[in-house]
Amino acid sequence: MANSLAAQHISVIGLGAMGTALAKALLAGGHQVVVWNRTTSRAEALAAQGARVAESAAEAMSAADLVILCVLDDAAVREQIEPAAALLRGRTVVNLTTTTPEQARSLGRWAAANEVELIDGGIMASPEMIGGPASLVIYSGAAVAFDRHRSVLELFGRAEFVGTDLGAAAMYDVSILGAMYAMFAAFRQGATMVRSTGGTAAHLAALTVPFLQAIATSLTDQAVGIDTPADYAQIQSDEFTAAAIDLIDKAAVESGTPTDLYGALRRTLTGG
Ligand SMILES: NC(=O)c1ccc[n+]([C@@H]2O[C@H](COP(=O)([O-])OP(=O)(O)OC[C@H]3O[C@@H](n4cnc5c(N)ncnc54)[C@H](OP(=O)(O)O)[C@@H]3O)[C@@H](O)[C@H]2O)c1
């Protein structure tokens, strides 16, 4: 077990793939971890690693100053947290369950009414990545509580605080995921088109990955154009971008696999 300067009692509610990874990272950080899961058998492996298994969510929530929630969705969070309002008063809850920004804000209103300090978090990692160098968790909400618990939260990976609006972390989370899915969709369409010429998706992937890795850094420049347009000299005109996308769209039609994808890209990128 790694040494921790200040071992704390921390509860983890929800031991699916992600909650289990979070609890393991806390144990590895030397903390006293209390866990609870609706299906008790999922807690056995953690018990063997030193976690205390609570008999109920209420028991777990009242065992620690810092309560971490990682269940399926907002409805599951509400189901567990609302009956425990009195127990949670004065404690810090970090909700790492994926929700929409408005669900996070709504939970924040509930937390404020019940004197609970709430931090919302969006995990940009898979369970195996937790605690590793590529793991990122984006947080928003109670800033003072975030600073107080930062060293614990950094056990999960880089901890990035994006503001006191409880919806902010979820908005960054869905925006990053949106970029990922747009990339997946375009790759899948491209693979279909390449295969129509006798090529393979594997070969396309091998050629696409280094290109995208190089081009991804241009997002930093594009961000200047969005945040402060006056400071940005646009490299490609909208006309150039529209013509390029139209050409790709025409190639999709020629390949026999027409798609809505490029029209949506054109409208988003050029407004036309
Ligand atoms: N896995 C990932 O790669 C990943 C990445 C980023 C974010 N996340 C987010 O992390 C959260 C958990 O994901 P996961 O991968 O751990 O999912 P999972 O393996 O499917 O586990 C879901 C967990 O939610 C619990 N649960 C569901 N409904 C519940 C309810 N009504 N009351 C109490 N507990 C309930 C389940 O309990 P039972 O065991 O009793 O069913 C289980 O512990 C999700 O919001 C997910 O979006 C996951």
The ligand as an SDF file (V2000), in Angstrom:
LIG
                    3D

 48 52  0  0  0  0  0  0  0  0999 V2000
  -16.9150    2.4340  -17.8990 N   0  0  0  0  0  0  0  0  0  0  0  0
  -16.4130    3.4990  -18.4950 C   0  0  0  0  0  0  0  0  0  0  0  0
  -15.5480    3.4190  -19.3880 O   0  0  0  0  0  0  0  0  0  0  0  0
  -16.8580    4.8840  -18.0620 C   0  0  0  0  0  0  0  0  0  0  0  0
  -16.1380    6.0130  -18.5160 C   0  0  0  0  0  0  0  0  0  0  0  0
  -16.5480    7.2820  -18.1130 C   0  0  0  0  0  0  0  0  0  0  0  0
  -17.6580    7.4190  -17.3090 C   0  0  0  0  0  0  0  0  0  0  0  0
  -18.3460    6.3030  -16.8860 N   0  0  0  0  0  0  0  0  0  0  0  0
  -19.5490    6.5150  -16.0770 C   0  0  0  0  0  0  0  0  0  0  0  0
  -19.4410    5.8810  -14.8190 O   0  0  0  0  0  0  0  0  0  0  0  0
  -20.7550    5.4640  -14.3930 C   0  0  0  0  0  0  0  0  0  0  0  0
  -20.6750    3.9990  -14.0190 C   0  0  0  0  0  0  0  0  0  0  0  0
  -20.2270    3.2760  -15.1480 O   0  0  0  0  0  0  0  0  0  0  0  0
  -19.7330    1.7700  -15.0640 P   0  0  0  0  0  0  0  0  0  0  0  0
  -18.8710    1.5300  -16.2330 O   0  0  0  0  0  0  0  0  0  0  0  0
  -19.2080    1.4810  -13.7010 O   0  0  0  0  0  0  0  0  0  0  0  0
  -21.1210    1.0240  -15.2820 O   0  0  0  0  0  0  0  0  0  0  0  0
  -21.5160   -0.4700  -14.8750 P   0  0  0  0  0  0  0  0  0  0  0  0
  -20.3120   -1.3500  -14.8070 O   0  0  0  0  0  0  0  0  0  0  0  0
  -22.6520   -0.8440  -15.7540 O   0  0  0  0  0  0  0  0  0  0  0  0
  -22.0520   -0.3070  -13.3870 O   0  0  0  0  0  0  0  0  0  0  0  0
  -23.2400    0.4170  -13.1090 C   0  0  0  0  0  0  0  0  0  0  0  0
  -23.3100    0.5960  -11.6190 C   0  0  0  0  0  0  0  0  0  0  0  0
  -24.4900    1.3400  -11.3050 O   0  0  0  0  0  0  0  0  0  0  0  0
  -25.1980    0.6270  -10.2980 C   0  0  0  0  0  0  0  0  0  0  0  0
  -26.6110    0.9410  -10.3600 N   0  0  0  0  0  0  0  0  0  0  0  0
  -27.4170    0.9430  -11.4530 C   0  0  0  0  0  0  0  0  0  0  0  0
  -28.6650    1.3370  -11.0950 N   0  0  0  0  0  0  0  0  0  0  0  0
  -28.6230    1.5690   -9.7510 C   0  0  0  0  0  0  0  0  0  0  0  0
  -29.5790    2.0080   -8.8120 C   0  0  0  0  0  0  0  0  0  0  0  0
  -30.8420    2.2890   -9.1760 N   0  0  0  0  0  0  0  0  0  0  0  0
  -29.1790    2.1500   -7.5190 N   0  0  0  0  0  0  0  0  0  0  0  0
  -27.9000    1.8790   -7.1550 C   0  0  0  0  0  0  0  0  0  0  0  0
  -26.9460    1.4600   -7.9930 N   0  0  0  0  0  0  0  0  0  0  0  0
  -27.3130    1.3160   -9.2990 C   0  0  0  0  0  0  0  0  0  0  0  0
  -24.9060   -0.8370  -10.5870 C   0  0  0  0  0  0  0  0  0  0  0  0
  -25.2270   -1.6340   -9.4830 O   0  0  0  0  0  0  0  0  0  0  0  0
  -25.4760   -3.2280   -9.6750 P   0  0  0  0  0  0  0  0  0  0  0  0
  -24.0970   -3.8510   -9.6690 O   0  0  0  0  0  0  0  0  0  0  0  0
  -26.2910   -3.5940   -8.5120 O   0  0  0  0  0  0  0  0  0  0  0  0
  -26.2000   -3.4070  -10.9860 O   0  0  0  0  0  0  0  0  0  0  0  0
  -23.4060   -0.7410  -10.8330 C   0  0  0  0  0  0  0  0  0  0  0  0
  -22.6870   -0.6160   -9.6380 O   0  0  0  0  0  0  0  0  0  0  0  0
  -21.7110    5.7390  -15.5640 C   0  0  0  0  0  0  0  0  0  0  0  0
  -22.4250    6.9200  -15.3410 O   0  0  0  0  0  0  0  0  0  0  0  0
  -20.7590    5.8720  -16.7410 C   0  0  0  0  0  0  0  0  0  0  0  0
  -21.2900    6.7030  -17.7680 O   0  0  0  0  0  0  0  0  0  0  0  0
  -17.9610    5.0530  -17.2230 C   0  0  0  0  0  0  0  0  0  0  0  0
  1  2  1  0
  2  3  2  0
  2  4  1  0
  4  5  1  0
  4 48  2  0
  5  6  2  0
  6  7  1  0
  7  8  2  0
  8  9  1  0
  8 48  1  0
  9 10  1  0
  9 46  1  0
 10 11  1  0
 11 12  1  0
 11 44  1  0
 12 13  1  0
 13 14  1  0
 14 15  2  0
 14 16  1  0
 14 17  1  0
 17 18  1  0
 18 19  2  0
 18 20  1  0
 18 21  1  0
 21 22  1  0
 22 23  1  0
 23 24  1  0
 23 42  1  0
 24 25  1  0
 25 26  1  0
 25 36  1  0
 26 27  1  0
 26 35  1  0
 27 28  2  0
 28 29  1  0
 29 30  1  0
 29 35  2  0
 30 31  1  0
 30 32  2  0
 32 33  1  0
 33 34  2  0
 34 35  1  0
 36 37  1  0
 36 42  1  0
 37 38  1  0
 38 39  2  0
 38 40  1  0
 38 41  1  0
 42 43  1  0
 44 45  1  0
 44 46  1  0
 46 47  1  0
M  CHG  2   8   1  16  -1
M  END
$$$$
